[in-house]
Amino acid sequence: MATKQFRETVWHKSEMTRDQNSEVCLARDLQLSSIMARLLVARGVTDSEQARPYLYPEKNDFLDPFLFSDMEKAVEIIHETVVAGGGILVFGDYDVDGILSISLLRLAFSEMGYNLSYRIPDRVNEGYGLNRDDIISARDSGVELIITVDCGSSNVDEVLFAKSLGIRVIITDHHEVSGPVPQADAFLNPKAPESSYPFKTLAGVGVAFKLLCGYCARKAPEIDPFRWLDLVALATVADIVPLDGENRTIVSLGMNDVNSTGNIGLQTLIDKVGLKGRLISPGHISFTIAPKINAAGRVGDPGNAVELFCSADPSSAIKYAANLMEANQHRQKVEKDILARAEELLSSLDSKADDDVIVLDFEGWNLGVIGIVASLLKDRHHCPVILIGKDGDRARGSGRSIEGFSLYDALASLPDDMLQFGGHDLAVGLSMESRRIPEMKRALSEIWRHRMDPVMKEKRLHIDMELCFSDIDAKLVEDLGLLRPFGPRNRPPVFVARDCSIIKHRRVGYRRNHLWFIAGQGKHVFEGIGFNLGPLEENLISPAQTVDLAFDIGMNENRKGRYIQLKLKDLMVSDARFFGELFREDGGEDDN
């Protein structure tokens, strides 16, 4: 059994068989540190040919858009419509991915002299995907072609309806296709059962970008689609897709463009959120920029976000950015209220939340915000969570799950007439009759009890390798920087240093919730910070006490300059540790 010190976290160290020959060759051929070479091999990068696009991505690494079997067809349909002067409507989702997919196509086709109209459904009143009312409105407005972005894969009936009205449909999407494939005129989704596109985890904006690349290659060679890579990278990060393969190329190259963006709307938003003049990272996108854009689709008008990114006038951009900031403030208040109510409901239940799946319902909960709260509760209680907002006889909800338990598969095993749902393993949306919520709760709890493995309940920290403070230098930090951008399937490497002394420590931050410290091992000393680890200070008795530190390595900057800083993940008392207790050994890589 693994020792759990200070926090209920189990450290997992993968004991994979090392390929030392590959490590030596990588270090020699690419002038890398031995530690960096070992990390690359552990991530499946075993030779220089693989390492080059991973560490130094280029535009040439992008896959041919015509690997989508319907790409030629899609390009010809768009061109025919443009030449004939027909109306084109881009229909998108109300999150960052959908909003920036719309913005991307509008900006690019505007550059070609063609104005696309767009439509984003109301999250609460209309829900996700195409609907008949919007299709009828499109027909009445002279639309001859609908292009969906970040949606459409489940709209079998709606696509048939549009075609019955003489409207052609191109679907660009990246969501799972669990039922019949819509009979669109062109269907671009790498996850479709018959898709020929080799990279399967593009974001919705990635698929829209491939459509734009295909169109420019065939019909508008004077237009460079990479001009808008900043928006593609922003949405790819915000949609939390795996940052490997083509997504890694998009974000690696696109983050440079984010930091030098010429998009007036993005410049304005960066200024509004207080990041002007700073080096924007994927973390800034995830935790600072994306929530402001998403707020428009949750509690406001997502059209404000589209207009922001398509703005050519700074004064208009300021107005739209202010609307996003106001919507985000409202979203924060609604989120706080729902979270408080959810915890009240949870405390009134007989069973402990940590022993079961959480399903809570309440009349009138905001459907645009319950997904955020479900995610917070999932992290807090470390179990699957579904929150449901009731509206009389009907109810709609949002669910989040933990690694190892597919909420999508669990709902798929329920009776077909119980609910309608969509999503993927770790996040779902659903609708159902309010009266059947208790029945669904009982059935889901039973599935959880049968499929739950105790390992799923562990709060796990993956450890890449052990090192000494003497191994940490500027060369290692430089090499580790080549692993960026970090995200799903490409997390920052976490190291362990044993028998360290904490020379100084204190709680810092507005709420004193962070832990600042200076740690020593032998004659080597480093400063460190543990975000949201302030409570650990109570366990640090004296410098004579030795601890094992789990951390990643980065750079910090103050008035004196830049310096190496340890980013603390966890710590435990060295005296309480022997090797079998410190680590729960795995046979393979853990993506957490």
C-alpha positions as CSV (number, residue, x, y, z in Angstrom):
1,M,0.0,0.0,0.0
2,A,1.3,3.4,-0.9
3,T,1.9,5.9,1.9
4,K,-0.2,9.0,1.8
5,Q,1.4,12.0,3.4
6,F,-0.1,15.4,4.0
7,R,-2.6,15.0,1.2
8,E,-4.7,12.0,-0.1
9,T,-2.5,11.6,-3.1
10,V,-0.8,8.5,-4.4
11,W,2.5,8.9,-6.3
12,H,2.8,6.6,-9.3
13,K,6.1,6.0,-11.0
14,S,6.2,4.2,-14.3
15,E,8.8,1.5,-14.3
16,M,9.0,1.0,-18.1
17,T,12.0,-0.8,-19.6
18,R,14.5,1.8,-20.6
19,D,15.9,2.0,-24.1
20,Q,19.3,3.4,-23.2
21,N,20.6,3.0,-26.8
22,S,17.9,5.3,-28.1
23,E,18.5,7.7,-25.2
24,V,22.2,8.0,-26.0
25,C,21.5,8.5,-29.8
26,L,18.9,11.2,-29.1
27,A,21.2,13.1,-26.7
28,R,24.1,12.9,-29.2
29,D,22.2,13.7,-32.4
30,L,20.1,16.5,-31.0
31,Q,22.5,17.9,-28.4
32,L,20.1,17.2,-25.5
33,S,20.7,16.4,-21.9
34,S,20.5,12.8,-20.9
35,I,17.4,13.5,-18.8
36,M,15.7,15.1,-21.7
37,A,16.5,12.2,-24.0
38,R,15.2,9.8,-21.4
39,L,11.9,11.8,-21.2
40,L,11.5,11.7,-24.9
41,V,12.0,7.9,-25.2
42,A,9.5,7.4,-22.3
43,R,7.0,9.4,-24.4
44,G,7.5,7.2,-27.5
45,V,9.9,9.5,-29.3
46,T,12.8,7.1,-29.9
47,D,14.8,8.5,-32.9
48,S,15.8,11.8,-34.4
49,E,13.3,11.5,-37.2
50,Q,10.4,11.4,-34.7
51,A,12.0,14.0,-32.5
52,R,12.4,16.7,-35.1
53,P,8.6,17.5,-35.7
54,Y,7.9,16.9,-32.0
55,L,10.6,19.4,-30.8
56,Y,10.8,21.7,-33.8
57,P,7.4,21.6,-35.6
58,E,7.1,23.4,-39.0
59,K,4.3,24.2,-41.4
60,N,5.3,21.3,-43.6
61,D,4.3,18.9,-40.8
62,F,0.6,19.6,-41.3
63,L,-1.2,16.8,-43.0
64,D,-2.7,17.2,-46.4
65,P,-6.4,18.4,-46.0
66,F,-7.4,16.2,-48.9
67,L,-6.8,13.2,-46.8
68,F,-10.4,13.9,-45.8
69,S,-12.2,11.8,-48.5
70,D,-14.9,14.5,-48.9
71,M,-12.6,17.5,-49.0
72,E,-12.6,17.8,-52.8
73,K,-16.4,17.6,-52.8
74,A,-16.6,20.2,-50.0
75,V,-14.3,22.6,-51.8
76,E,-16.3,22.3,-55.1
77,I,-19.6,22.9,-53.4
78,I,-18.4,26.0,-51.7
79,H,-16.8,27.4,-54.9
80,E,-20.0,26.7,-56.9
81,T,-22.1,28.5,-54.4
82,V,-19.7,31.5,-54.3
83,V,-19.5,31.8,-58.1
84,A,-23.3,31.6,-58.3
85,G,-23.7,34.3,-55.7
86,G,-25.7,32.0,-53.4
87,G,-25.9,32.6,-49.7
88,I,-23.7,30.6,-47.3
89,L,-24.6,30.2,-43.6
90,V,-22.0,29.0,-41.1
91,F,-23.8,27.3,-38.2
92,G,-21.7,26.8,-35.1
93,D,-21.6,25.8,-31.4
94,Y,-21.7,28.3,-28.6
95,D,-18.3,27.5,-27.0
96,V,-14.8,28.9,-27.8
97,D,-14.3,26.1,-30.4
98,G,-17.5,26.9,-32.3
99,I,-17.2,30.7,-32.0
100,L,-13.6,30.8,-33.3
101,S,-14.4,28.3,-36.1
102,I,-17.1,30.8,-37.3
103,S,-14.7,33.7,-36.9
104,L,-12.0,31.9,-38.9
105,L,-14.2,31.2,-41.9
106,R,-15.8,34.7,-41.8
107,L,-12.4,36.4,-41.7
108,A,-10.9,34.3,-44.5
109,F,-13.8,34.5,-46.9
110,S,-14.2,38.2,-46.3
111,E,-10.6,38.5,-47.4
112,M,-11.7,36.7,-50.6
113,G,-14.5,39.2,-51.0
114,Y,-17.3,37.0,-49.9
115,N,-19.4,37.7,-46.8
116,L,-20.6,34.6,-44.9
117,S,-23.6,34.9,-42.5
118,Y,-23.6,32.9,-39.3
119,R,-25.9,31.5,-36.7
120,I,-25.3,30.2,-33.1
121,P,-28.3,28.7,-31.4
122,D,-29.4,29.8,-27.9
123,R,-27.9,27.3,-25.5
124,V,-31.0,27.3,-23.2
125,N,-33.9,27.7,-25.5
126,E,-32.6,25.8,-28.6
127,G,-29.7,23.6,-27.5
128,Y,-26.9,22.1,-29.4
129,G,-26.7,21.6,-33.2
130,L,-28.9,22.3,-36.2
131,N,-32.6,22.9,-35.7
132,R,-35.6,23.2,-38.1
133,D,-36.5,26.8,-37.3
134,D,-33.0,28.0,-38.2
135,I,-33.0,26.0,-41.4
136,I,-36.3,27.5,-42.4
137,S,-35.0,31.0,-41.6
138,A,-31.9,30.3,-43.7
139,R,-34.0,29.2,-46.7
140,D,-36.2,32.3,-46.4
141,S,-33.0,34.4,-46.3
142,G,-31.7,33.0,-49.6
143,V,-29.2,30.6,-48.1
144,E,-28.2,27.8,-50.5
145,L,-25.4,26.2,-48.4
146,I,-25.0,25.6,-44.7
147,I,-21.6,24.8,-43.3
148,T,-21.6,23.5,-39.7
149,V,-18.6,24.0,-37.5
150,D,-18.1,22.0,-34.3
151,C,-21.5,20.4,-34.6
152,G,-23.7,18.5,-37.0
153,S,-22.6,14.9,-36.7
154,S,-25.8,14.0,-34.8
155,N,-28.2,16.0,-37.0
156,V,-29.5,13.2,-39.3
157,D,-33.1,14.5,-39.5
158,E,-32.1,18.1,-39.7
159,V,-29.7,17.5,-42.6
160,L,-32.4,15.6,-44.5
161,F,-34.9,18.5,-43.8
162,A,-32.4,21.1,-45.1
163,K,-31.8,19.1,-48.3
164,S,-35.6,18.8,-48.8
165,L,-35.7,22.6,-48.9
166,G,-33.0,22.7,-51.5
167,I,-30.2,23.7,-49.2
168,R,-26.9,21.8,-49.4
169,V,-25.0,20.9,-46.2
170,I,-21.3,20.5,-45.4
171,I,-20.6,19.2,-41.9
172,T,-17.3,20.0,-40.2
173,D,-17.2,18.5,-36.8
174,H,-15.0,16.5,-34.4
175,H,-17.5,14.9,-32.0
176,E,-18.1,11.1,-31.7
177,V,-20.5,9.6,-34.2
178,S,-22.5,7.0,-32.3
179,G,-25.5,6.7,-34.6
180,P,-26.2,6.9,-38.3
181,V,-24.0,9.3,-40.3
182,P,-26.0,12.4,-41.6
183,Q,-26.4,12.3,-45.4
184,A,-24.7,15.6,-45.9
185,D,-23.3,16.7,-49.2
186,A,-19.8,16.6,-47.6
187,F,-19.0,15.2,-44.2
188,L,-15.7,16.1,-42.6
189,N,-15.2,14.5,-39.2
190,P,-12.0,12.6,-38.4
191,K,-13.9,10.5,-35.8
192,A,-16.5,9.3,-38.3
193,P,-16.5,5.5,-38.8
194,E,-15.3,5.7,-42.4
195,S,-13.1,8.7,-42.1
196,S,-9.8,8.4,-44.0
197,Y,-8.1,11.3,-42.1
198,P,-5.3,9.8,-40.0
199,F,-5.3,12.2,-37.1
200,K,-8.5,11.7,-35.1
201,T,-8.4,14.3,-32.3
202,L,-8.5,17.6,-34.0
203,A,-10.7,20.2,-32.3
204,G,-13.7,21.5,-34.3
205,V,-11.6,24.6,-35.3
206,G,-9.0,22.2,-36.6
207,V,-11.4,20.6,-39.0
208,A,-12.7,24.0,-40.1
209,F,-9.1,25.1,-40.6
210,K,-8.4,22.0,-42.8
211,L,-11.5,23.0,-44.9
212,L,-10.0,26.5,-45.3
213,C,-6.6,25.1,-46.2
214,G,-8.2,22.8,-48.8
215,Y,-10.3,25.7,-50.3
216,C,-7.3,28.0,-50.5
217,A,-5.1,25.3,-52.1
218,R,-7.6,24.7,-54.9
219,K,-9.5,28.0,-55.4
220,A,-7.7,30.9,-53.6
221,P,-3.9,30.2,-53.7
222,E,-3.3,33.9,-53.0
223,I,-4.8,33.6,-49.5
224,D,-2.6,32.2,-46.8
225,P,-4.8,30.3,-44.3
226,F,-2.0,30.4,-41.7
227,R,-2.7,34.1,-41.2
228,W,-5.4,33.0,-38.8
229,L,-3.4,30.3,-37.0
230,D,-3.6,32.4,-33.8
231,L,-7.4,31.8,-33.6
232,V,-7.0,28.1,-34.5
233,A,-4.4,27.6,-31.7
234,L,-6.5,29.5,-29.2
235,A,-9.6,27.4,-29.8
236,T,-7.5,24.1,-29.9
237,V,-6.1,24.9,-26.4
238,A,-9.5,26.0,-25.1
239,D,-11.2,22.8,-26.2
240,I,-8.8,20.6,-24.2
241,V,-8.0,18.2,-27.0
242,P,-4.9,16.1,-26.8
243,L,-1.8,18.1,-27.6
244,D,0.0,15.5,-29.7
245,G,0.2,15.0,-33.4
246,E,-1.3,17.8,-35.5
247,N,-2.7,19.5,-32.5
248,R,0.8,20.0,-31.1
249,T,1.9,21.5,-34.4
250,I,-1.1,23.9,-34.4
251,V,-0.5,25.1,-30.9
252,S,3.3,25.2,-31.1
253,L,3.3,27.4,-34.2
254,G,0.0,29.2,-33.3
255,M,1.1,30.4,-29.8
256,N,3.8,32.5,-31.5
257,D,1.0,34.1,-33.6
258,V,-1.1,34.6,-30.5
259,N,1.7,36.6,-28.9
260,S,2.2,38.7,-32.1
261,T,-1.5,38.7,-33.1
262,G,-2.7,41.3,-35.6
263,N,-6.3,40.4,-34.7
264,I,-7.8,43.6,-33.2
265,G,-10.4,41.7,-31.2
266,L,-7.8,39.3,-29.7
267,Q,-5.5,42.3,-28.9
268,T,-8.3,44.0,-27.1
269,L,-9.3,41.0,-25.1
270,I,-5.7,40.3,-24.1
271,D,-5.6,43.9,-22.8
272,K,-8.9,43.6,-21.0
273,V,-7.9,40.5,-19.1
274,G,-4.6,42.1,-18.0
275,L,-2.2,40.2,-20.1
276,K,-1.0,43.0,-22.4
277,G,2.8,42.9,-22.7
278,R,3.1,39.4,-21.2
279,L,4.1,36.2,-22.9
280,I,0.8,34.4,-23.4
281,S,0.9,30.7,-22.6
282,P,-1.6,27.9,-23.1
283,G,-2.3,28.3,-19.4
284,H,-3.3,31.9,-19.9
285,I,-5.7,30.8,-22.6
286,S,-7.3,28.0,-20.5
287,F,-7.7,29.9,-17.3
288,T,-8.0,33.6,-18.3
289,I,-8.9,34.2,-21.9
290,A,-11.2,31.2,-22.8
291,P,-13.6,31.6,-19.8
292,K,-14.4,35.1,-21.0
293,I,-15.2,33.9,-24.5
294,N,-17.2,30.9,-23.2
295,A,-19.2,33.2,-20.9
296,A,-20.9,34.7,-23.9
297,G,-22.3,31.4,-24.8
298,R,-23.2,30.4,-21.3
299,V,-25.1,33.5,-20.0
300,G,-24.9,36.1,-22.8
301,D,-24.9,36.4,-26.5
302,P,-22.1,34.4,-28.3
303,G,-22.5,36.8,-31.2
304,N,-20.5,39.3,-29.2
305,A,-17.5,37.1,-29.3
306,V,-17.7,36.5,-33.0
307,E,-18.1,40.2,-33.7
308,L,-15.1,40.8,-31.4
309,F,-12.8,38.6,-33.4
310,C,-14.1,39.9,-36.7
311,S,-13.8,43.5,-35.7
312,A,-11.7,45.8,-37.8
313,D,-12.5,48.9,-35.7
314,P,-10.8,49.2,-32.2
315,S,-13.7,51.1,-30.7
316,S,-16.1,48.3,-31.7
317,A,-13.7,45.7,-30.3
318,I,-13.6,47.5,-27.0
319,K,-17.4,47.4,-26.8
320,Y,-17.6,43.7,-27.6
321,A,-14.8,42.8,-25.2
322,A,-16.6,44.7,-22.4
323,N,-19.7,42.7,-23.1
324,L,-17.7,39.5,-22.7
325,M,-16.2,40.7,-19.4
326,E,-19.7,41.6,-18.1
327,A,-21.0,38.2,-19.1
328,N,-18.2,36.5,-17.3
329,Q,-18.9,38.4,-14.1
330,H,-22.5,37.2,-14.3
331,R,-21.3,33.7,-15.0
332,Q,-19.1,33.7,-11.9
333,K,-22.0,34.8,-9.7
334,V,-24.4,32.1,-11.2
335,E,-21.6,29.5,-10.8
336,K,-21.1,30.4,-7.1
337,D,-24.8,30.2,-6.4
338,I,-25.2,26.8,-8.1
339,L,-22.2,25.4,-6.4
340,A,-23.5,26.4,-3.0
341,R,-26.9,24.9,-3.7
342,A,-25.3,21.7,-5.0
343,E,-23.2,21.3,-1.8
344,E,-26.4,21.9,0.3
345,L,-28.2,19.2,-1.6
346,L,-25.2,16.9,-1.3
347,S,-25.0,17.3,2.4
348,S,-28.6,16.4,2.8
349,L,-28.1,13.0,1.2
350,D,-27.9,9.8,3.3
351,S,-24.9,8.3,1.5
352,K,-21.5,9.8,1.2
353,A,-20.8,11.4,-2.1
354,D,-17.4,9.8,-2.3
355,D,-18.9,6.4,-2.3
356,D,-21.3,7.0,-5.2
357,V,-21.9,8.8,-8.4
358,I,-23.4,12.3,-7.8
359,V,-26.7,13.1,-9.5
360,L,-28.3,16.4,-8.4
361,D,-31.3,18.2,-9.8
362,F,-32.9,21.6,-9.1
363,E,-35.6,23.7,-10.8
364,G,-34.2,26.4,-12.9
365,W,-30.5,25.8,-12.8
366,N,-28.7,27.7,-15.5
367,L,-27.9,25.2,-18.3
368,G,-24.9,27.2,-19.4
369,V,-23.1,27.0,-16.1
370,I,-24.0,23.6,-14.6
371,G,-21.2,21.9,-16.6
372,I,-18.6,24.1,-14.9
373,V,-20.0,23.2,-11.5
374,A,-20.2,19.5,-12.3
375,S,-16.5,19.7,-13.1
376,L,-15.7,21.4,-9.8
377,L,-17.7,18.8,-7.8
378,K,-16.0,16.0,-9.8
379,D,-12.6,17.3,-8.8
380,R,-13.7,17.9,-5.2
381,H,-15.3,14.5,-4.6
382,H,-13.4,12.5,-7.2
383,C,-16.4,10.7,-8.6
384,P,-18.7,11.1,-11.6
385,V,-21.1,14.1,-11.3
386,I,-24.3,14.9,-13.2
387,L,-26.2,18.2,-12.5
388,I,-29.7,18.6,-14.0
389,G,-31.7,21.7,-14.4
390,K,-35.4,21.1,-14.4
391,D,-38.0,23.1,-16.3
392,G,-41.3,21.7,-15.3
393,D,-41.8,18.3,-16.9
394,R,-38.5,18.5,-18.9
395,A,-34.9,18.4,-17.6
396,R,-31.5,18.9,-19.2
397,G,-28.2,18.2,-17.6
398,S,-24.4,18.1,-17.9
399,G,-22.1,15.5,-16.5
400,R,-18.3,15.1,-15.9
401,S,-16.5,11.9,-15.0
402,I,-13.1,10.8,-13.7
403,E,-10.4,8.9,-15.6
404,G,-11.3,5.3,-16.1
405,F,-15.1,5.6,-15.9
406,S,-16.8,6.3,-19.2
407,L,-19.9,8.3,-18.4
408,Y,-20.9,8.1,-22.1
409,D,-20.8,4.3,-22.0
410,A,-22.7,4.2,-18.7
411,L,-25.5,6.3,-20.2
412,A,-25.5,4.3,-23.4
413,S,-26.3,1.2,-21.3
414,L,-29.5,2.8,-19.9
415,P,-32.9,2.1,-21.7
416,D,-33.2,4.1,-24.9
417,D,-36.4,5.7,-23.8
418,M,-35.0,7.1,-20.6
419,L,-33.0,10.0,-22.0
420,Q,-31.2,11.5,-24.9
421,F,-27.5,12.3,-24.6
422,G,-24.2,13.1,-26.3
423,G,-20.6,13.7,-25.6
424,H,-17.6,11.5,-24.8
425,D,-16.1,9.5,-22.0
426,L,-15.5,12.3,-19.5
427,A,-18.2,14.8,-20.4
428,V,-21.8,14.5,-21.5
429,G,-25.0,16.5,-22.0
430,L,-28.4,15.0,-21.6
431,S,-32.1,15.7,-21.7
432,M,-35.0,13.7,-20.2
433,E,-38.3,13.8,-18.5
434,S,-38.1,15.2,-15.0
435,R,-40.0,12.3,-13.5
436,R,-37.4,9.8,-14.6
437,I,-34.5,11.4,-12.8
438,P,-34.7,9.2,-9.7
439,E,-34.8,6.1,-11.9
440,M,-31.8,7.2,-13.9
441,K,-29.9,8.0,-10.6
442,R,-30.5,4.4,-9.3
443,A,-29.5,2.8,-12.6
444,L,-26.4,4.9,-12.9
445,S,-25.4,4.2,-9.3
446,E,-25.7,0.5,-9.9
447,I,-23.5,0.7,-13.0
448,W,-21.0,2.7,-11.0
449,R,-20.8,0.1,-8.3
450,H,-20.2,-2.7,-10.8
451,R,-17.7,-0.9,-13.0
452,M,-15.8,1.2,-10.4
453,D,-12.3,0.1,-9.7
454,P,-10.7,1.4,-6.4
455,V,-7.8,2.7,-8.4
456,M,-10.2,5.2,-10.1
457,K,-10.8,6.8,-6.7
458,E,-7.2,7.5,-6.1
459,K,-5.9,11.0,-6.6
460,R,-2.8,10.1,-8.5
461,L,0.3,12.0,-9.3
462,H,2.4,10.6,-12.1
463,I,6.1,10.7,-11.5
464,D,8.4,10.6,-14.6
465,M,11.7,10.1,-12.9
466,E,13.9,10.8,-9.8
467,L,16.7,13.3,-10.0
468,C,19.0,15.2,-7.7
469,F,19.2,19.0,-7.3
470,S,22.7,18.8,-8.9
471,D,21.0,17.6,-12.1
472,I,19.0,20.8,-12.4
473,D,20.7,23.5,-14.5
474,A,20.0,26.0,-17.3
475,K,20.6,23.4,-20.0
476,L,17.9,21.1,-18.5
477,V,15.4,23.9,-18.2
478,E,16.2,24.9,-21.8
479,D,15.6,21.4,-23.0
480,L,12.4,21.0,-21.0
481,G,11.1,24.1,-22.8
482,L,11.1,22.1,-26.0
483,L,8.4,19.9,-24.6
484,R,6.0,22.8,-24.6
485,P,3.1,23.4,-25.2
486,F,1.8,21.2,-22.3
487,G,-1.7,19.8,-22.2
488,P,-3.6,16.5,-22.4
489,R,-1.3,13.7,-23.5
490,N,1.7,16.0,-23.2
491,R,1.8,17.0,-19.5
492,P,4.8,18.7,-17.9
493,P,7.3,16.1,-16.6
494,V,7.2,15.6,-12.8
495,F,10.3,14.8,-10.9
496,V,11.1,13.5,-7.4
497,A,14.0,14.7,-5.3
498,R,14.5,12.7,-2.0
499,D,15.8,13.8,1.4
500,C,15.5,17.5,0.9
501,S,15.4,20.1,3.6
502,I,13.0,23.0,3.6
503,I,15.2,26.0,4.7
504,K,12.5,28.7,4.6
505,H,8.8,28.6,3.9
506,R,5.7,30.7,4.2
507,R,2.1,31.0,2.9
508,V,1.6,33.6,0.2
509,G,-1.1,34.9,-2.0
510,Y,-4.2,37.0,-1.4
511,R,-5.9,34.2,0.5
512,R,-2.6,32.7,1.8
513,N,-3.4,29.6,-0.2
514,H,0.0,29.1,-1.9
515,L,3.2,27.7,-0.4
516,W,6.5,29.5,-1.1
517,F,9.7,27.8,0.0
518,I,13.4,27.4,-0.3
519,A,14.6,23.8,-0.5
520,G,18.1,22.4,-0.2
521,Q,19.7,19.1,-1.1
522,G,23.4,18.9,-0.3
523,K,25.0,22.2,-1.4
524,H,22.3,22.9,-4.0
525,V,19.4,25.2,-3.2
526,F,16.3,26.2,-5.2
527,E,13.3,28.4,-4.6
528,G,9.9,26.8,-5.1
529,I,6.2,27.6,-5.2
530,G,3.2,25.3,-4.6
531,F,0.0,26.8,-5.9
532,N,-3.0,26.0,-3.7
533,L,-0.7,24.0,-1.4
534,G,-0.6,26.5,1.4
535,P,-2.1,24.1,4.0
536,L,1.0,21.9,3.6
537,E,3.0,24.4,5.6
538,E,1.4,23.2,8.8
539,N,3.4,19.9,8.4
540,L,6.8,21.5,7.9
541,I,8.3,21.5,11.4
542,S,11.9,22.5,11.0
543,P,14.9,22.6,8.5
544,A,16.1,19.4,10.2
545,Q,13.1,17.5,8.9
546,T,13.7,15.9,5.5
547,V,11.0,15.6,2.8
548,D,10.7,14.1,-0.6
549,L,9.5,16.7,-3.2
550,A,7.5,16.1,-6.3
551,F,7.7,19.0,-8.8
552,D,8.1,20.2,-12.3
553,I,10.7,22.8,-13.3
554,G,10.3,26.2,-14.8
555,M,11.6,29.7,-14.8
556,N,10.4,32.6,-12.8
557,E,11.2,36.3,-13.1
558,N,11.4,39.2,-10.7
559,R,13.2,42.6,-10.5
560,K,16.5,40.7,-10.1
561,G,16.0,38.7,-13.3
562,R,15.1,35.2,-14.4
563,Y,15.8,32.2,-12.3
564,I,15.0,28.5,-12.0
565,Q,11.9,27.7,-9.9
566,L,10.5,24.4,-8.7
567,K,6.7,24.1,-9.2
568,L,5.7,21.9,-6.3
569,K,3.1,19.2,-6.8
570,D,3.3,17.3,-3.5
571,L,5.7,16.4,-0.7
572,M,6.0,13.8,1.9
573,V,8.2,13.2,5.0
574,S,11.3,11.2,4.0
575,D,11.3,9.3,7.3
576,A,7.9,7.8,6.5
577,R,9.0,6.6,3.2
578,F,10.6,3.5,1.9
579,F,10.6,2.8,-1.9
580,G,7.6,0.5,-1.9
581,E,5.6,3.0,0.0
582,L,6.6,6.1,-1.9
583,F,5.6,4.8,-5.3
584,R,2.7,2.7,-6.6
585,E,4.5,1.3,-9.6
586,D,2.7,1.1,-12.9
587,G,3.5,-1.0,-16.0
588,G,3.0,1.8,-18.4
589,E,2.5,5.5,-19.1
590,D,-0.3,7.4,-17.3
591,D,-1.9,10.2,-19.2
592,N,-3.1,12.0,-16.1
